[in-house]
């Protein structure tokens, strides 16, 4: 005899949803009564078009395109001046397009989030798209074939291209665009690695390799791995900064080891110090970097750091922390959003490393234990808990623990979120665009630079409403489709483009 079905009926499912809704309302009312103001991003509106006439839609499209173009045009003179210094490797008699026009074409390719060189060829060279681009960017006299850009990126020195990106970020820093996001007067920078692409073909000698599969299916796989550095501010503002490609030949040949994240970190940190010698920096790093040489390098550079401390890392530090905690630890209770947090920390823990423990550092350890309530699918209120620990370069206190932990170290996830955006939300991070090492890196740098411009557009006061209504990909598609169709009136667009643009991040 079969067992009776325990699956709820339609009425039971409806009642369960109603119970869950009531429990969530009661939980939110309880939080408000306790003075908690949890910040949750509002969902995208689910409604029909807000436009009632064609003229209204035309005006909205012209306004959005003009603001995006004014943001780009504000930085283009300095950007193109920097790009113009790149030595042109092409034969003078065969140049049909200026080098700056080619690189601007590559930048717009990623600003508009085209998926491939083939799609860029097909869409951007349409007569209407070309006419609108020439209206927005007079530097574009004609659009090249995408393979022309590929041949340029294959042969040029990419140092100046990355320098143009750095100079753009430096101008934003000097203009105090990020002033309200600083942590203890420092710019939080996260460094983390991500795989770009993998395959079974060795198409460049710089590729890393690994063995994958089991038993008879085991084979060698080749892959590209990039160490990225990004400014990660609270509020979700993430600005790509530097990229360091790991290369097989840069490993330890004597130990027969290929390149790795820690070796890449040494190179990237040297470049970061050379490019921003006096910038106050707070590095927020994951548990891989909780080791003496990395922390010593940061301190010698004059940087602060907050590094994730896992339970299995630095046993001597954990041992001393647990021994001193009953006598010397300081604590603070804090409500942060929906979470109740308990911080405890011990300052001035001595850590010895190196040969015979010759090198010594003073570290400061903070542990955050937090709890929060949520409503589960069965409409029951359950309490969740979590625990986090960090190494700090500066002593902790009741005044700075919230800023360093919640606004700084916790927002290391911003670089992970940036990877997800670049991989799955239109930038095609994992697409090579060219099976040539130099050209692949060039496309990658153009993609990261375009991500900066789109991030600025998302957070600037002039375009914030558009991105809130349509979402990031929806807003970019709205602007791209406006450029691809006969929506833009030349006379009105010239008036709009002539207006000044003040970058104000919200």
C-alpha positions as CSV (number, residue, x, y, z in Angstrom):
1,X,0.0,0.0,0.0
2,X,1.4,3.4,-1.0
3,X,2.2,6.1,1.5
4,X,-0.1,9.1,1.7
5,X,1.4,12.2,-0.1
6,X,2.8,14.8,2.3
7,X,3.0,17.5,-0.4
8,X,0.9,20.6,0.5
9,X,-2.2,21.3,-1.5
10,X,-2.8,24.6,-3.4
11,X,-4.6,26.0,-0.4
12,X,-1.8,24.9,1.9
13,X,0.8,26.6,-0.3
14,X,-1.3,29.8,-0.4
15,X,-1.7,29.7,3.4
16,X,2.1,29.1,3.8
17,X,2.9,32.2,1.7
18,X,0.4,34.3,3.7
19,X,2.0,33.1,6.9
20,X,5.5,33.9,5.7
21,X,4.4,37.4,4.6
22,X,2.8,38.1,8.0
23,X,5.9,36.9,9.8
24,X,8.2,39.1,7.7
25,X,6.0,42.1,8.3
26,X,6.0,41.4,12.1
27,X,9.8,40.9,12.0
28,X,10.3,44.2,10.1
29,X,8.0,46.0,12.6
30,X,10.0,44.6,15.5
31,X,13.2,45.8,13.9
32,X,11.8,49.3,13.4
33,X,10.6,49.4,17.0
34,X,14.2,48.6,18.1
35,X,15.5,51.5,16.0
36,X,17.0,49.3,13.3
37,X,16.9,50.7,9.7
38,X,18.0,47.9,7.5
39,X,19.1,49.1,4.0
40,X,17.8,46.8,1.3
41,X,18.1,47.7,-2.4
42,X,14.6,48.3,-3.9
43,X,13.6,45.8,-6.5
44,X,13.4,46.9,-10.2
45,X,9.9,48.1,-11.0
46,X,7.7,45.5,-12.8
47,X,5.5,47.7,-14.9
48,X,4.6,48.7,-18.4
49,X,6.4,51.5,-20.2
50,X,6.3,54.8,-18.4
51,X,6.2,56.6,-21.8
52,X,2.8,57.6,-23.2
53,X,3.9,59.3,-26.5
54,X,6.7,58.8,-29.0
55,X,8.0,62.4,-28.3
56,X,8.3,61.6,-24.6
57,X,10.3,58.4,-25.3
58,X,12.5,60.3,-27.8
59,X,13.2,63.0,-25.2
60,X,14.1,60.4,-22.5
61,X,16.4,58.6,-25.0
62,X,18.1,61.8,-26.0
63,X,18.6,62.8,-22.4
64,X,20.1,59.5,-21.4
65,X,22.5,59.3,-24.4
66,X,23.6,62.9,-24.0
67,X,24.4,62.4,-20.3
68,X,26.4,59.2,-21.0
69,X,28.2,60.9,-23.9
70,X,29.0,64.0,-21.8
71,X,30.5,61.8,-19.1
72,X,32.7,60.1,-21.7
73,X,33.6,63.4,-23.4
74,X,34.6,65.0,-20.2
75,X,37.4,62.6,-19.8
76,X,38.2,61.9,-23.5
77,X,40.6,64.9,-24.1
78,X,43.0,63.8,-21.4
79,X,42.4,60.1,-22.2
80,X,43.1,60.5,-25.9
81,X,46.1,62.7,-25.3
82,X,47.5,59.9,-23.2
83,X,46.7,57.3,-25.8
84,X,48.3,59.5,-28.6
85,X,51.7,59.0,-26.9
86,X,51.6,55.2,-27.7
87,X,54.1,54.5,-30.5
88,X,52.1,53.3,-33.6
89,X,53.6,50.1,-34.9
90,X,51.7,50.2,-38.2
91,X,53.3,51.1,-41.5
92,X,52.5,54.8,-42.2
93,X,51.3,54.3,-45.7
94,X,48.8,51.6,-44.5
95,X,47.1,53.7,-41.8
96,X,43.5,54.5,-42.6
97,X,42.4,55.2,-39.0
98,X,44.2,57.2,-36.3
99,X,45.5,55.2,-33.4
100,X,43.3,57.1,-30.9
101,X,40.2,56.5,-33.1
102,X,40.9,52.8,-33.1
103,X,41.3,52.7,-29.3
104,X,38.2,54.8,-28.8
105,X,36.3,52.3,-31.0
106,X,37.6,49.5,-28.8
107,X,36.5,51.3,-25.7
108,X,33.0,51.9,-27.0
109,X,32.8,48.3,-28.0
110,X,32.9,47.4,-24.3
111,X,30.9,50.5,-23.1
112,X,28.0,49.2,-25.2
113,X,28.7,45.6,-24.1
114,X,29.1,43.9,-27.5
115,X,29.8,40.2,-27.0
116,X,32.4,39.6,-29.7
117,X,34.4,41.1,-32.6
118,X,31.9,39.7,-35.0
119,X,28.9,41.3,-33.3
120,X,30.8,44.6,-33.1
121,X,31.5,44.5,-36.8
122,X,27.8,43.8,-37.5
123,X,26.2,46.3,-35.2
124,X,28.5,49.3,-34.9
125,X,29.1,49.7,-38.6
126,X,25.4,50.1,-39.4
127,X,24.8,53.6,-41.0
128,X,22.5,54.8,-38.3
129,X,24.8,53.7,-35.5
130,X,27.8,55.3,-37.3
131,X,25.9,58.6,-37.8
132,X,24.9,58.8,-34.1
133,X,28.5,58.0,-33.0
134,X,29.9,60.7,-35.2
135,X,27.4,63.1,-33.7
136,X,28.5,62.1,-30.1
137,X,32.2,61.7,-30.8
138,X,33.5,63.9,-33.6
139,X,36.9,62.1,-33.3
140,X,35.3,59.1,-35.2
141,X,35.6,59.8,-38.9
142,X,34.9,56.2,-39.9
143,X,34.6,52.9,-38.1
144,X,37.3,50.3,-38.8
145,X,36.9,46.6,-39.1
146,X,37.3,44.8,-35.8
147,X,40.3,42.9,-37.1
148,X,42.1,46.2,-37.6
149,X,41.8,46.9,-33.9
150,X,43.0,43.3,-33.2
151,X,46.2,43.8,-35.3
152,X,46.9,47.1,-33.5
153,X,46.5,45.5,-30.0
154,X,48.7,42.6,-31.2
155,X,51.7,44.8,-31.8
156,X,51.5,47.9,-29.5
157,X,53.0,48.4,-26.1
158,X,50.1,48.2,-23.6
159,X,51.9,50.1,-20.9
160,X,50.5,53.5,-22.0
161,X,47.0,52.0,-22.4
162,X,47.1,50.9,-18.7
163,X,48.7,54.3,-17.8
164,X,45.7,56.1,-19.3
165,X,43.4,54.0,-17.1
166,X,45.5,54.9,-14.0
167,X,45.6,58.6,-14.9
168,X,41.8,58.6,-15.2
169,X,41.5,57.1,-11.6
170,X,44.1,59.5,-10.4
171,X,42.1,62.5,-11.7
172,X,39.0,61.2,-9.9
173,X,41.0,60.8,-6.7
174,X,42.4,64.3,-7.0
175,X,38.9,65.7,-7.8
176,X,37.8,64.2,-4.4
177,X,35.1,62.1,-6.2
178,X,35.5,59.4,-3.6
179,X,35.9,61.6,-0.5
180,X,32.7,60.3,1.2
181,X,33.7,56.7,0.8
182,X,37.2,56.8,2.5
183,X,38.0,54.5,5.4
184,X,40.0,56.4,8.1
185,X,41.1,58.7,5.3
186,X,42.4,55.8,3.3
187,X,41.3,54.4,-0.1
188,X,40.3,50.7,0.3
189,X,41.8,48.6,-2.4
190,X,41.0,44.9,-2.8
191,X,43.4,42.5,-4.6
192,X,42.2,39.1,-5.8
193,X,42.7,36.6,-8.6
194,X,40.3,35.3,-11.2
195,X,40.5,32.8,-14.0
196,X,39.9,34.4,-17.4
197,X,39.6,31.4,-19.7
198,X,40.8,27.8,-20.0
199,X,41.1,25.3,-22.8
200,X,43.1,22.3,-24.1
201,X,45.1,24.3,-26.7
202,X,48.5,25.9,-25.9
203,X,48.0,29.0,-28.1
204,X,50.6,31.1,-26.2
205,X,53.7,30.2,-24.2
206,X,52.6,32.4,-21.3
207,X,49.6,30.2,-20.4
208,X,49.6,28.4,-17.1
209,X,48.8,24.7,-17.0
210,X,47.3,22.1,-14.7
211,X,46.2,18.5,-14.8
212,X,42.4,17.9,-14.8
213,X,40.3,14.8,-14.9
214,X,40.7,11.3,-13.4
215,X,42.6,8.2,-14.3
216,X,42.5,7.6,-18.1
217,X,40.7,10.9,-18.7
218,X,43.4,12.9,-17.0
219,X,44.9,15.6,-19.4
220,X,46.7,18.9,-19.4
221,X,44.6,22.1,-19.4
222,X,45.9,25.5,-20.2
223,X,44.4,28.7,-18.7
224,X,44.8,32.4,-18.2
225,X,44.8,33.8,-14.6
226,X,44.7,37.5,-13.7
227,X,45.4,39.2,-10.4
228,X,43.1,42.2,-10.2
229,X,43.2,45.3,-8.0
230,X,40.1,47.4,-7.6
231,X,38.9,50.3,-5.4
232,X,36.1,48.8,-3.3
233,X,33.9,51.4,-1.5
234,X,30.9,50.8,0.7
235,X,27.7,51.3,-1.1
236,X,28.7,48.9,-3.9
237,X,30.9,51.4,-5.8
238,X,33.8,49.3,-7.3
239,X,36.4,50.9,-9.6
240,X,38.7,48.6,-11.5
241,X,42.3,49.7,-11.2
242,X,45.1,47.4,-12.2
243,X,45.5,43.9,-13.8
244,X,48.5,41.6,-13.4
245,X,48.6,38.6,-15.7
246,X,50.3,35.5,-14.4
247,X,52.7,34.0,-16.8
248,X,54.3,30.5,-16.9
249,X,57.8,31.8,-17.3
250,X,57.6,34.2,-14.3
251,X,57.4,31.3,-11.9
252,X,60.3,29.7,-9.9
253,X,62.1,27.7,-12.6
254,X,64.6,26.2,-10.1
255,X,61.8,24.7,-8.1
256,X,59.9,23.9,-11.3
257,X,56.9,26.0,-10.1
258,X,54.9,28.2,-12.4
259,X,53.6,31.7,-11.6
260,X,51.2,32.0,-8.7
261,X,49.1,34.7,-6.9
262,X,51.7,35.5,-4.2
263,X,54.4,36.1,-6.8
264,X,51.9,38.1,-8.8
265,X,51.0,40.1,-5.7
266,X,54.7,41.1,-5.3
267,X,54.7,42.5,-8.8
268,X,51.3,44.2,-8.5
269,X,52.1,45.8,-5.2
270,X,55.4,47.2,-6.7
271,X,53.4,48.7,-9.6
272,X,50.8,50.1,-7.2
273,X,53.4,51.8,-5.1
274,X,55.1,53.2,-8.2
275,X,51.9,54.6,-9.7
276,X,50.4,55.9,-6.4
277,X,53.5,56.7,-4.2
278,X,51.8,59.0,-1.7
279,X,48.2,57.7,-1.8
280,X,46.9,56.5,1.6
281,X,45.8,53.0,1.0
282,X,43.9,50.3,3.0
283,X,44.4,46.9,1.4
284,X,41.6,44.5,2.1
285,X,42.7,40.9,1.3
286,X,41.5,37.4,1.7
287,X,43.0,34.6,3.8
288,X,45.6,33.6,1.1
289,X,47.6,36.8,2.0
290,X,47.7,36.2,5.8
291,X,51.4,35.6,5.9
292,X,54.5,37.5,7.1
293,X,56.1,38.5,3.8
294,X,52.9,39.9,2.4
295,X,52.2,41.9,5.6
296,X,55.8,43.1,5.8
297,X,55.6,44.3,2.2
298,X,52.5,46.3,2.9
299,X,54.0,48.0,6.0
300,X,57.2,48.9,4.1
301,X,55.0,50.5,1.4
302,X,53.3,52.5,4.1
303,X,49.9,50.9,3.5
304,X,47.4,49.8,6.1
305,X,45.7,46.4,5.7
306,X,42.7,44.3,6.8
307,X,43.3,40.6,6.0
308,X,40.9,37.7,6.6
309,X,42.2,35.4,9.3
310,X,41.0,31.9,8.9
311,X,41.0,29.4,11.7
312,X,43.8,27.3,10.2
313,X,46.1,30.3,9.5
314,X,48.9,31.7,11.8
315,X,48.4,29.2,14.8
316,X,50.8,31.2,17.0
317,X,48.7,34.4,16.5
318,X,45.5,32.5,17.3
319,X,47.1,30.9,20.4
320,X,48.2,34.3,21.8
321,X,44.8,35.9,20.9
322,X,42.9,33.2,22.9
323,X,45.4,33.5,25.8
324,X,45.1,37.3,26.0
325,X,41.3,37.5,25.2
326,X,40.1,37.0,28.8
327,X,42.4,39.7,30.2
328,X,43.1,42.3,27.5
329,X,40.4,42.1,24.9
330,X,38.1,45.0,24.3
331,X,34.5,44.6,23.0
332,X,31.8,46.6,21.3
333,X,28.1,45.7,20.6
334,X,26.7,47.1,17.4
335,X,23.5,46.9,15.3
336,X,24.4,47.0,11.6
337,X,21.5,46.7,9.3
338,X,19.6,43.6,10.2
339,X,22.5,42.1,12.2
340,X,23.5,42.3,15.9
341,X,27.3,42.3,16.1
342,X,29.7,41.6,18.9
343,X,33.3,42.7,18.3
344,X,36.2,41.6,20.4
345,X,39.8,42.5,19.7
346,X,43.3,42.2,21.1
347,X,46.0,44.7,20.0
348,X,49.8,44.3,19.8
349,X,50.1,40.6,19.2
350,X,53.7,39.7,18.3
351,X,54.1,37.5,15.2
352,X,57.5,36.0,14.3
353,X,58.3,34.5,10.9
354,X,61.2,33.8,8.6
355,X,64.4,31.9,9.4
356,X,64.5,31.2,13.1
357,X,61.7,33.8,13.7
358,X,64.0,36.7,12.9
359,X,61.3,38.9,11.4
360,X,58.7,40.2,13.8
361,X,55.5,42.1,13.4
362,X,52.9,43.7,15.7
363,X,49.5,42.5,14.6
364,X,46.0,43.4,15.9
365,X,43.3,40.7,15.7
366,X,39.5,41.4,15.7
367,X,36.7,38.8,15.8
368,X,33.1,39.7,14.9
369,X,30.3,37.3,16.0
370,X,26.9,38.3,14.6
371,X,23.4,37.0,14.5
372,X,20.2,38.0,12.6
373,X,16.7,36.7,12.1
374,X,15.0,35.6,9.0
375,X,11.8,33.9,8.0
376,X,12.3,30.4,6.4
377,X,10.1,28.9,3.7
378,X,8.0,27.2,6.4
379,X,7.1,30.7,7.8
380,X,9.1,30.1,11.0
381,X,11.5,32.8,12.4
382,X,15.0,31.3,12.6
383,X,18.2,32.9,13.9
384,X,21.3,32.7,11.8
385,X,24.9,33.3,13.1
386,X,28.2,34.0,11.5
387,X,31.8,34.6,12.6
388,X,34.5,36.7,10.9
389,X,38.1,37.4,11.9
390,X,40.7,39.9,10.5
391,X,44.3,40.9,11.0
392,X,44.7,44.7,11.2
393,X,47.8,46.7,10.7
394,X,46.5,49.4,13.1
395,X,45.3,49.0,16.6
396,X,41.5,48.6,17.0
397,X,39.4,50.8,19.1
398,X,35.7,51.5,19.7
399,X,35.9,54.5,17.4
400,X,37.4,52.7,14.4
401,X,36.3,49.1,14.6
402,X,33.0,49.7,12.7
403,X,34.7,51.6,9.8
404,X,37.7,49.2,9.5
405,X,35.6,46.0,9.7
406,X,32.1,46.8,8.3
407,X,32.9,49.5,5.9
408,X,36.3,48.3,4.9
409,X,37.2,44.6,5.3
410,X,33.6,43.4,4.8
411,X,33.4,45.2,1.4
412,X,36.2,43.0,0.0
413,X,33.3,41.2,-1.6
414,X,33.1,44.2,-3.9
415,X,35.9,42.8,-6.1
416,X,34.2,39.4,-6.2
417,X,30.9,41.1,-7.2
418,X,33.0,43.0,-9.9
419,X,34.2,39.7,-11.3
420,X,30.6,38.4,-11.5
421,X,29.5,41.5,-13.3
422,X,32.4,41.3,-15.8
423,X,31.8,37.6,-16.4
424,X,28.0,37.4,-16.5
425,X,26.6,40.8,-17.0
426,X,27.7,42.0,-20.4
427,X,31.5,42.5,-20.3
428,X,32.4,38.9,-21.3
429,X,35.5,38.7,-19.1
430,X,35.9,35.0,-20.0
431,X,35.9,35.7,-23.7
432,X,39.4,36.0,-25.2
433,X,38.5,38.2,-28.2
434,X,41.9,37.2,-29.6
435,X,44.1,34.1,-29.3
436,X,47.2,36.3,-29.1
437,X,48.7,37.1,-25.7
438,X,49.3,40.8,-26.3
439,X,46.0,41.4,-28.1
440,X,44.1,39.4,-25.4
441,X,45.6,41.6,-22.7
442,X,44.7,44.7,-24.8
443,X,41.1,43.8,-25.0
444,X,41.1,43.0,-21.3
445,X,42.4,46.5,-20.5
446,X,39.8,48.1,-22.7
447,X,37.1,46.1,-21.0
448,X,38.2,47.2,-17.5
449,X,38.4,50.8,-18.7
450,X,34.9,50.6,-20.1
451,X,33.7,49.1,-16.8
452,X,35.0,52.2,-15.0
453,X,33.0,54.5,-17.3
454,X,29.8,52.5,-16.9
455,X,30.3,52.4,-13.1
456,X,30.6,56.1,-13.0
457,X,27.5,56.5,-15.1
458,X,25.6,54.2,-12.7
459,X,26.5,56.1,-9.6
460,X,26.5,59.7,-10.9
461,X,23.6,61.9,-9.9
462,X,22.6,62.6,-13.5
463,X,22.0,59.0,-14.5
464,X,21.2,57.3,-11.2
465,X,17.4,57.4,-11.7
466,X,17.8,55.7,-15.1
467,X,19.9,52.8,-13.7
468,X,17.5,52.5,-10.7
469,X,14.5,52.1,-13.0
470,X,16.0,49.8,-15.7
471,X,18.9,48.1,-13.9
472,X,22.5,48.2,-15.1
473,X,22.2,46.1,-18.2
474,X,18.8,47.5,-19.0
475,X,20.1,51.1,-18.8
476,X,23.1,50.2,-21.0
477,X,20.8,48.5,-23.5
478,X,18.5,51.5,-23.5
479,X,21.4,53.8,-24.4
480,X,22.8,51.4,-27.0
481,X,19.5,50.9,-28.7
482,X,19.0,54.7,-28.7
483,X,22.2,55.0,-30.7
484,X,21.3,52.2,-33.0
485,X,18.0,53.7,-34.2
486,X,16.9,57.1,-35.5
487,X,15.9,58.4,-32.1
488,X,18.4,61.3,-31.8
489,X,17.7,64.7,-33.4
490,X,21.0,66.4,-34.4
491,X,20.0,69.9,-33.4
492,X,18.6,69.0,-30.0
493,X,21.6,66.7,-29.3
494,X,24.1,69.4,-30.0
495,X,22.3,71.7,-27.5
496,X,22.3,68.9,-24.9
497,X,25.9,67.9,-25.5
498,X,27.0,71.6,-25.1
499,X,25.8,71.6,-21.4
500,X,28.5,71.3,-18.7
501,X,28.7,68.0,-16.9
502,X,29.7,67.8,-13.2
503,X,30.5,64.3,-12.0
504,X,28.8,63.9,-8.6
505,X,28.7,60.3,-7.2
506,X,25.8,59.4,-4.9
